[in-house]
Amino acid sequence: MLATVLDPQAGNAKNRPCVVMEVLDESCFVIAITTSFDASSLTSTQLVVPHRSSNSQMSKIQTGITKPSVVDVRWSATIKNELCKKVGKLPEKLFAAVKQLLVDHSRNIP
């Protein structure tokens, strides 16, 4: 889904792809997807998201992501439902991995 989420470093609001982790009555809890990452040294809070490049023949990629990206569980927000727009879907195994990563990360927060 696309949602306006604040950048954790600069606090800039930007419309960006997110993973919906939980839908509440009038809002949803999301984790942001970003193209700003170092592929050679992913952090313990990041997972690579499948993407479709302009030269790709991978027709089964349904994430809606077109550039190399990661989901980062440190970057979460609660967004009003009406401000969200669905653009794709994560594979079930990746969604489960993101959910587990979020749980693991939450245990490490004092």
Sine and cosine of phi, psi and omega as CSV:
sin_phi,cos_phi,sin_psi,cos_psi,sin_omega,cos_omega
0.00,0.00,0.39,-0.92,0.11,-0.99
-0.97,-0.24,0.68,-0.74,0.03,-1.00
-0.46,-0.89,0.45,-0.89,0.07,-1.00
-0.99,0.14,0.90,-0.45,-0.07,-1.00
-0.77,-0.64,0.62,-0.79,0.04,-1.00
-0.96,0.27,0.70,-0.71,0.11,-0.99
-0.92,0.40,0.79,-0.61,-0.08,-1.00
-0.92,0.39,-0.44,0.90,-0.01,-1.00
-0.99,0.14,-0.81,0.59,-0.11,-0.99
-0.98,-0.18,-0.23,0.97,-0.01,-1.00
0.97,0.25,0.27,0.96,0.01,-1.00
-0.98,0.20,0.76,-0.65,0.06,-1.00
-0.98,0.21,0.74,-0.67,-0.02,-1.00
-0.51,-0.86,0.63,-0.78,0.08,-1.00
-0.97,0.26,0.88,-0.47,-0.09,-1.00
-0.61,-0.80,0.36,-0.93,0.06,-1.00
-0.93,0.36,0.55,-0.83,-0.01,-1.00
-0.60,-0.80,0.32,-0.95,0.13,-0.99
-0.96,-0.27,0.81,-0.58,0.05,-1.00
-0.98,0.17,0.89,-0.46,-0.01,-1.00
-1.00,-0.07,-0.55,0.84,-0.01,-1.00
-0.43,-0.90,0.71,-0.70,0.06,-1.00
-0.98,-0.19,0.82,-0.57,0.02,-1.00
-0.97,-0.25,-0.11,-0.99,-0.04,-1.00
-0.83,0.55,-0.82,0.58,-0.08,-1.00
-0.86,-0.51,0.11,0.99,-0.03,-1.00
-0.51,-0.86,0.08,-1.00,0.09,-1.00
-0.65,-0.76,0.53,-0.85,0.04,-1.00
-1.00,-0.05,0.83,-0.56,-0.09,-1.00
-0.81,-0.59,0.39,-0.92,0.14,-0.99
-0.89,-0.46,0.75,-0.66,-0.06,-1.00
-0.97,0.25,0.49,-0.87,0.11,-0.99
-0.93,-0.36,0.71,-0.71,-0.06,-1.00
-0.74,-0.68,0.48,-0.88,0.10,-0.99
-0.99,-0.11,-0.07,1.00,0.00,-1.00
-1.00,-0.05,1.00,-0.09,0.02,-1.00
-0.34,-0.94,0.30,-0.96,0.04,-1.00
-0.97,-0.24,0.96,-0.28,-0.07,-1.00
-0.88,0.48,-0.41,0.91,-0.02,-1.00
-0.99,0.13,-0.22,0.98,0.01,-1.00
-0.52,-0.86,0.95,0.31,0.06,-1.00
-0.90,0.43,0.57,-0.82,0.04,-1.00
-0.99,0.12,0.14,-0.99,-0.01,-1.00
-0.96,0.29,-0.06,1.00,0.01,-1.00
-0.95,-0.31,0.13,0.99,-0.06,-1.00
-0.88,-0.47,0.58,-0.82,0.14,-0.99
-0.73,-0.69,0.66,-0.75,0.02,-1.00
-0.94,0.33,0.67,-0.74,0.02,-1.00
-0.97,-0.26,0.76,-0.66,0.05,-1.00
-0.86,0.51,0.63,-0.78,0.00,-1.00
-0.69,-0.73,0.29,-0.96,0.04,-1.00
-0.91,-0.40,0.92,-0.38,0.06,-1.00
-0.99,0.16,0.26,-0.97,-0.03,-1.00
-0.90,0.43,-0.37,0.93,0.00,-1.00
-0.99,-0.14,0.05,1.00,-0.13,-0.99
-0.99,0.17,0.56,-0.83,0.11,-0.99
-0.97,-0.24,0.19,0.98,-0.08,-1.00
-0.99,0.16,1.00,0.03,-0.06,-1.00
-0.97,0.25,-0.22,0.97,-0.05,-1.00
-1.00,0.06,-0.08,1.00,0.03,-1.00
-0.96,0.30,0.89,-0.45,-0.07,-1.00
-0.89,-0.46,0.29,0.96,-0.04,-1.00
-0.97,0.24,-0.38,0.92,-0.10,-0.99
0.99,0.13,0.00,1.00,-0.02,-1.00
-1.00,0.04,0.74,-0.68,-0.05,-1.00
-0.92,-0.38,-0.10,0.99,0.00,-1.00
-0.79,-0.62,0.42,-0.91,0.09,-1.00
-0.80,0.60,0.78,-0.63,-0.11,-0.99
-0.51,-0.86,0.28,-0.96,0.13,-0.99
-0.73,-0.69,0.47,-0.88,0.22,-0.98
-1.00,-0.07,0.71,-0.71,-0.04,-1.00
-0.83,-0.56,0.92,-0.38,-0.11,-0.99
-0.93,0.38,-0.19,0.98,0.08,-1.00
-0.97,0.25,-0.22,0.98,-0.13,-0.99
-0.92,-0.38,1.00,0.05,-0.07,-1.00
-0.84,-0.54,0.28,-0.96,0.02,-1.00
-0.35,-0.94,0.34,-0.94,0.16,-0.99
-0.93,-0.36,0.83,-0.55,-0.15,-0.99
-0.86,-0.51,0.64,-0.77,0.10,-1.00
-0.90,0.43,0.69,-0.73,-0.06,-1.00
-0.80,0.60,-0.64,0.77,-0.07,-1.00
-0.95,0.32,-0.19,0.98,0.02,-1.00
-1.00,-0.09,0.12,0.99,-0.07,-1.00
-0.95,-0.32,0.54,-0.84,0.03,-1.00
-0.71,-0.70,0.84,-0.55,0.00,-1.00
-0.96,0.29,0.75,-0.67,0.03,-1.00
-0.80,-0.60,-0.22,0.98,-0.03,-1.00
-0.03,-1.00,-0.15,-0.99,-0.04,-1.00
-0.57,-0.82,0.66,-0.75,0.08,-1.00
-0.98,0.18,0.55,-0.84,0.16,-0.99
-0.86,0.51,0.55,-0.84,-0.07,-1.00
-0.83,0.56,-0.66,0.75,-0.01,-1.00
-0.90,0.44,-0.63,0.78,0.02,-1.00
-0.94,0.35,-0.65,0.76,0.05,-1.00
-0.86,0.51,-0.69,0.72,0.02,-1.00
-0.89,0.46,-0.63,0.78,0.02,-1.00
-0.92,0.39,-0.64,0.77,0.05,-1.00
-0.90,0.44,-0.69,0.73,0.02,-1.00
-0.87,0.50,-0.70,0.72,0.02,-1.00
-0.91,0.40,-0.64,0.77,0.03,-1.00
-0.89,0.45,-0.63,0.78,0.04,-1.00
-0.90,0.44,-0.68,0.73,0.04,-1.00
-0.88,0.47,-0.75,0.67,-0.01,-1.00
-0.87,0.49,-0.68,0.73,0.00,-1.00
-0.91,0.42,-0.63,0.77,0.00,-1.00
-0.89,0.46,-0.55,0.84,0.03,-1.00
-0.92,0.38,-0.42,0.91,-0.05,-1.00
-1.00,-0.02,-0.03,1.00,0.03,-1.00
-1.00,-0.01,0.82,-0.57,-0.01,-1.00
-0.92,0.40,0.00,0.00,0.00,0.00
